[in-house]
Amino acid sequence: MQELRNSELPDFIVKSTLGVSFIAAVVLTPFAFLSFFQDRYFLGITILLILTFCSMNVWFGLQNRYHNSLNLFGALLLTVTTALALYQLGIKGSYWASVAVLSFYFILPEKQAWIINAIFVAAITPIALYVLEPQVAFRFFATLLAISLFAFTSTREIYKQNYLLTEQSITDILTGLYNRALLQSSLENAIHQNDRLGTDMTILMLDIDHFKAINDQFGHDIGDSVLKATGEFLNNAFRASDMVFRVGGEEFLALMLNTDINNALKIAEKIRKEFVQLPLIPNHIVTISIGISHLKPDMDWKQWMKQGDENLYKAKSNGRNKVVA
């Protein structure tokens, strides 16, 4: 059973899956008994399967976990049950179709919800045409389509807002780089990857030299423009797979995946030399100092950063505009 990390999902999907599953379990329970009482055993069994699916989702949701394959199975099971209810009960069974369409968008990631919704409509439409009068079938289809589009537009906006809020929470406003919110988890993930695969991991601690003097001499507006330009420079200086953070003030950290100490030294020296050439302040040279820390066995993320900080301090103490590993 495929379990997705919450970081791979919009927050509302994990929470809404719990809520939808709990409500569905409460509402569907009497209908399961009613189906058996009316000798509709196959329908009753499918409803019991849905109840089992909902109970599992509630259990996982209470643990803040989300299983994608479980929800895909549940969506397909709901499609079969709705089709069966429509076939056996006619117009009364069609009422559940609208609920099913809505639920897809609240228990599945966006693209999967589109696909399951298309499968659902394709499966339900011919049955509706067979068991319902043409005018009723047309109204049923129009209502189903309208609700589907309503659910799509609503959840699309939720996804957009969730994305914007997530970006704002992890991004430094001035530089556009990552802020400290993701730093610990990113370093820990790199350590786990190193433990599993033995992949080289290196961080660069970077600090703008004499930044306080820049603020004092040229003003905070110029200081902010230097920070912003530094963020743009660093964002372009590393690979897309690397992560660059502003960890505070004029200090930055770059997490370089699959990079050994020798390559890290070459990259750091290249960055140091190119940074000096940036026209950050007219008639004034701005430099950067860099401390390198290569991940060693049994290091935790704090020790890893501490080694980088120590090397950065050495670069500062040795005259600045230097790289120390």
C-alpha positions as CSV (number, residue, x, y, z in Angstrom):
1,M,0.0,0.0,0.0
2,Q,1.6,3.3,-1.2
3,E,1.8,5.8,1.6
4,L,2.6,9.4,0.5
5,R,4.4,11.8,2.9
6,N,2.4,14.8,3.9
7,S,5.0,17.0,2.3
8,E,4.0,15.5,-1.1
9,L,0.3,16.4,-0.6
10,P,-1.7,19.6,-0.1
11,D,-2.5,19.8,3.7
12,F,-6.2,19.8,3.1
13,I,-6.3,16.4,1.3
14,V,-5.0,14.6,4.4
15,K,-7.5,16.4,6.6
16,S,-10.4,16.3,4.2
17,T,-9.9,12.5,3.6
18,L,-10.3,12.0,7.3
19,G,-13.5,14.1,7.5
20,V,-15.1,12.7,4.3
21,S,-14.4,9.1,5.4
22,F,-15.9,9.6,8.9
23,I,-19.0,11.3,7.5
24,A,-19.4,8.6,4.9
25,A,-19.1,5.8,7.5
26,V,-21.8,7.3,9.6
27,V,-24.2,8.0,6.7
28,L,-23.7,4.7,4.9
29,T,-24.1,2.3,7.8
30,P,-27.9,2.3,7.9
31,F,-28.0,1.8,4.1
32,A,-25.9,-1.3,4.4
33,F,-28.4,-2.8,6.8
34,L,-31.3,-1.7,4.7
35,S,-29.8,-3.3,1.6
36,F,-29.5,-6.7,3.3
37,F,-33.0,-6.3,4.8
38,Q,-34.4,-5.7,1.2
39,D,-32.4,-8.8,-0.1
40,R,-30.0,-6.7,-2.1
41,Y,-27.0,-8.6,-0.9
42,F,-24.5,-7.7,-3.5
43,L,-25.2,-4.0,-3.0
44,G,-25.0,-4.5,0.8
45,I,-21.7,-6.2,0.5
46,T,-20.2,-3.4,-1.6
47,I,-21.5,-0.8,0.9
48,L,-19.8,-2.8,3.7
49,L,-16.6,-2.8,1.7
50,I,-16.9,1.0,1.4
51,L,-17.5,1.2,5.2
52,T,-14.3,-0.9,5.7
53,F,-12.4,1.5,3.4
54,C,-13.7,4.5,5.3
55,S,-12.8,3.0,8.7
56,M,-9.3,2.4,7.5
57,N,-9.0,6.0,6.3
58,V,-10.3,7.3,9.6
59,W,-7.7,5.2,11.4
60,F,-4.9,6.4,9.2
61,G,-6.2,10.0,9.3
62,L,-6.1,10.1,13.1
63,Q,-2.4,9.2,12.8
64,N,-1.9,12.0,10.2
65,R,-1.2,9.4,7.5
66,Y,-2.5,9.1,3.9
67,H,-2.4,6.0,1.7
68,N,-2.9,6.8,-1.9
69,S,-3.5,3.3,-3.2
70,L,-6.2,2.8,-0.5
71,N,-8.0,5.9,-1.7
72,L,-7.7,4.9,-5.4
73,F,-9.3,1.6,-4.5
74,G,-12.0,3.3,-2.5
75,A,-12.8,5.6,-5.4
76,L,-13.1,2.7,-7.8
77,L,-15.2,0.8,-5.3
78,L,-17.5,3.8,-4.9
79,T,-17.9,3.9,-8.7
80,V,-19.0,0.3,-8.8
81,T,-21.4,0.7,-5.8
82,T,-23.0,3.8,-7.3
83,A,-23.4,2.1,-10.7
84,L,-25.0,-0.9,-8.9
85,A,-27.3,1.3,-6.9
86,L,-28.4,3.1,-10.0
87,Y,-29.1,-0.1,-11.8
88,Q,-31.1,-1.7,-9.0
89,L,-32.8,1.4,-7.5
90,G,-33.2,3.6,-10.6
91,I,-33.7,7.3,-9.8
92,K,-33.4,6.7,-6.1
93,G,-29.9,5.2,-6.6
94,S,-28.8,8.1,-8.7
95,Y,-28.7,10.4,-5.7
96,W,-25.4,9.0,-4.6
97,A,-23.7,9.9,-7.8
98,S,-23.4,13.5,-6.9
99,V,-21.9,12.6,-3.5
100,A,-19.5,10.3,-5.1
101,V,-18.2,12.9,-7.6
102,L,-17.7,15.4,-4.8
103,S,-15.8,12.9,-2.7
104,F,-13.3,12.1,-5.4
105,Y,-11.9,15.7,-5.2
106,F,-11.6,15.6,-1.5
107,I,-9.9,12.2,-1.0
108,L,-7.5,12.1,-4.0
109,P,-4.7,14.4,-5.4
110,E,-5.9,16.7,-8.1
111,K,-4.9,14.8,-11.3
112,Q,-6.0,11.5,-9.9
113,A,-9.4,13.0,-9.1
114,W,-9.8,14.1,-12.7
115,I,-9.1,10.7,-14.0
116,I,-11.4,8.8,-11.6
117,N,-14.1,11.4,-12.2
118,A,-13.9,10.7,-16.0
119,I,-14.0,6.9,-15.3
120,F,-17.0,7.5,-13.1
121,V,-19.0,9.5,-15.6
122,A,-18.1,7.0,-18.4
123,A,-19.4,4.1,-16.2
124,I,-22.5,5.8,-14.9
125,T,-23.8,7.5,-18.1
126,P,-24.8,4.3,-20.1
127,I,-26.5,2.8,-17.0
128,A,-28.5,6.0,-16.5
129,L,-29.5,6.0,-20.1
130,Y,-30.7,2.4,-19.7
131,V,-32.7,2.6,-16.5
132,L,-34.0,6.2,-16.6
133,E,-36.3,7.9,-18.9
134,P,-34.4,10.0,-21.5
135,Q,-35.5,13.4,-20.0
136,V,-34.6,12.3,-16.5
137,A,-31.3,10.8,-17.7
138,F,-30.4,14.1,-19.4
139,R,-31.1,16.1,-16.3
140,F,-29.2,13.5,-14.2
141,F,-26.2,13.9,-16.5
142,A,-26.4,17.7,-16.6
143,T,-26.6,17.8,-12.8
144,L,-23.7,15.4,-12.4
145,L,-21.5,17.4,-14.8
146,A,-22.3,20.7,-13.1
147,I,-21.4,19.3,-9.6
148,S,-18.2,17.8,-11.1
149,L,-17.2,21.1,-12.5
150,F,-18.1,22.9,-9.3
151,A,-16.0,20.5,-7.3
152,F,-13.1,20.9,-9.8
153,T,-13.1,24.7,-9.7
154,S,-13.4,24.7,-5.9
155,T,-10.6,22.3,-5.2
156,R,-8.5,24.0,-7.9
157,E,-8.7,27.2,-6.0
158,I,-7.9,25.4,-2.7
159,Y,-4.8,23.9,-4.4
160,K,-3.7,27.3,-5.6
161,Q,-4.1,28.9,-2.2
162,N,-2.4,26.0,-0.5
163,Y,0.5,26.3,-2.9
164,L,0.9,30.0,-2.3
165,L,0.7,29.7,1.5
166,T,3.2,26.9,1.4
167,E,5.6,28.9,-0.7
168,Q,5.2,31.9,1.6
169,S,5.9,29.8,4.6
170,I,9.2,28.4,3.3
171,T,10.5,31.3,1.3
172,D,12.6,34.3,2.4
173,I,10.7,37.3,1.1
174,L,13.8,39.5,0.4
175,T,16.0,37.0,-1.4
176,G,13.6,34.4,-2.8
177,L,15.6,31.6,-1.3
178,Y,14.4,29.0,1.2
179,N,14.1,30.2,4.8
180,R,14.9,28.2,8.0
181,A,11.5,26.4,8.0
182,L,12.8,23.6,5.7
183,L,16.4,23.6,6.8
184,Q,16.3,20.9,9.5
185,S,14.1,18.5,7.6
186,S,16.2,19.0,4.4
187,L,19.5,18.2,6.2
188,E,17.9,15.2,7.9
189,N,16.6,13.9,4.6
190,A,20.1,14.3,3.1
191,I,21.5,12.3,6.1
192,H,19.0,9.5,5.6
193,Q,19.9,9.4,1.9
194,N,23.6,9.2,2.8
195,D,22.8,6.3,5.3
196,R,20.9,4.3,2.7
197,L,22.9,4.9,-0.4
198,G,26.2,6.3,0.7
199,T,25.7,9.4,-1.4
200,D,28.2,12.2,-0.7
201,M,26.5,15.3,0.9
202,T,28.2,18.7,1.5
203,I,27.0,22.0,2.8
204,L,28.5,25.4,2.1
205,M,28.1,28.1,4.8
206,L,28.3,31.5,3.1
207,D,28.6,34.9,4.7
208,I,28.8,38.4,3.1
209,D,32.0,40.1,4.4
210,H,31.7,43.3,6.4
211,F,27.9,43.5,5.9
212,K,27.4,45.6,9.0
213,A,29.8,48.2,7.6
214,I,27.8,48.2,4.4
215,N,24.6,49.0,6.2
216,D,26.4,51.7,8.3
217,Q,28.1,53.3,5.4
218,F,25.5,53.0,2.6
219,G,22.2,52.5,4.5
220,H,19.8,49.6,4.9
221,D,18.2,50.1,1.5
222,I,21.6,49.4,-0.1
223,G,22.1,46.5,2.3
224,D,18.8,45.0,1.3
225,S,19.6,45.4,-2.4
226,V,22.9,43.5,-1.7
227,L,21.1,40.7,0.0
228,K,18.5,40.5,-2.8
229,A,21.2,40.4,-5.5
230,T,23.1,37.8,-3.5
231,G,20.0,35.6,-3.3
232,E,19.6,35.8,-7.1
233,F,23.3,35.0,-7.7
234,L,23.3,32.0,-5.3
235,N,20.0,30.7,-6.8
236,N,21.7,30.6,-10.2
237,A,25.0,29.4,-9.0
238,F,23.8,25.9,-7.9
239,R,22.1,23.0,-9.6
240,A,18.3,22.6,-9.5
241,S,18.8,19.6,-7.2
242,D,20.6,21.7,-4.6
243,M,18.9,23.8,-2.0
244,V,19.9,27.3,-1.0
245,F,18.7,28.9,2.3
246,R,19.0,32.2,3.9
247,V,19.6,31.2,7.5
248,G,19.7,34.7,9.0
249,G,21.0,38.2,8.3
250,E,23.8,38.0,5.7
251,E,24.4,34.3,6.2
252,F,23.4,31.6,3.7
253,L,23.6,27.8,3.4
254,A,23.7,25.6,0.3
255,L,22.9,21.9,0.6
256,M,24.7,20.1,-2.3
257,L,23.5,16.6,-3.0
258,N,25.8,14.0,-4.4
259,T,28.8,16.3,-4.0
260,D,32.2,15.2,-2.5
261,I,34.6,17.5,-0.7
262,N,36.8,18.1,-3.8
263,N,33.9,19.1,-6.1
264,A,32.6,21.3,-3.3
265,L,35.9,23.1,-3.0
266,K,35.9,23.8,-6.8
267,I,32.3,25.1,-6.7
268,A,33.0,27.2,-3.6
269,E,36.1,28.8,-5.2
270,K,34.2,29.5,-8.4
271,I,31.4,31.2,-6.4
272,R,33.8,33.2,-4.3
273,K,35.6,34.5,-7.4
274,E,32.4,35.3,-9.4
275,F,30.8,37.0,-6.3
276,V,33.7,39.6,-6.2
277,Q,32.9,40.6,-9.8
278,L,29.2,41.4,-9.1
279,P,28.4,45.1,-9.4
280,L,26.6,45.2,-6.1
281,I,27.6,48.7,-4.9
282,P,29.1,51.3,-7.3
283,N,32.9,51.8,-6.7
284,H,32.8,49.3,-3.8
285,I,33.9,45.6,-3.8
286,V,31.8,43.2,-1.8
287,T,33.3,39.8,-1.0
288,I,32.0,36.5,0.5
289,S,33.5,34.0,2.9
290,I,32.7,30.3,2.6
291,G,33.0,27.4,5.1
292,I,32.6,23.8,3.7
293,S,31.3,20.8,5.7
294,H,31.3,17.4,4.2
295,L,28.9,14.9,5.9
296,K,30.7,12.3,7.9
297,P,29.4,9.0,9.4
298,D,27.3,9.4,12.6
299,M,26.9,13.2,12.2
300,D,23.5,14.6,13.0
301,W,22.3,17.8,11.3
302,K,23.4,20.1,14.1
303,Q,27.0,18.7,14.1
304,W,27.0,19.0,10.3
305,M,26.1,22.7,10.5
306,K,28.4,23.3,13.4
307,Q,31.4,22.1,11.4
308,G,30.3,24.4,8.5
309,D,30.0,27.3,11.0
310,E,33.5,26.6,12.4
311,N,35.0,26.6,8.9
312,L,33.2,29.8,8.0
313,Y,34.6,31.4,11.2
314,K,38.1,30.3,10.1
315,A,37.6,31.9,6.7
316,K,36.5,35.1,8.4
317,S,39.4,35.0,10.8
318,N,42.0,34.4,8.1
319,G,41.2,37.6,6.3
320,R,37.8,37.0,4.7
321,N,37.1,36.4,1.0
322,K,38.3,32.8,1.5
323,V,37.1,29.2,1.4
324,V,37.9,26.9,4.2
325,A,37.1,23.1,4.3
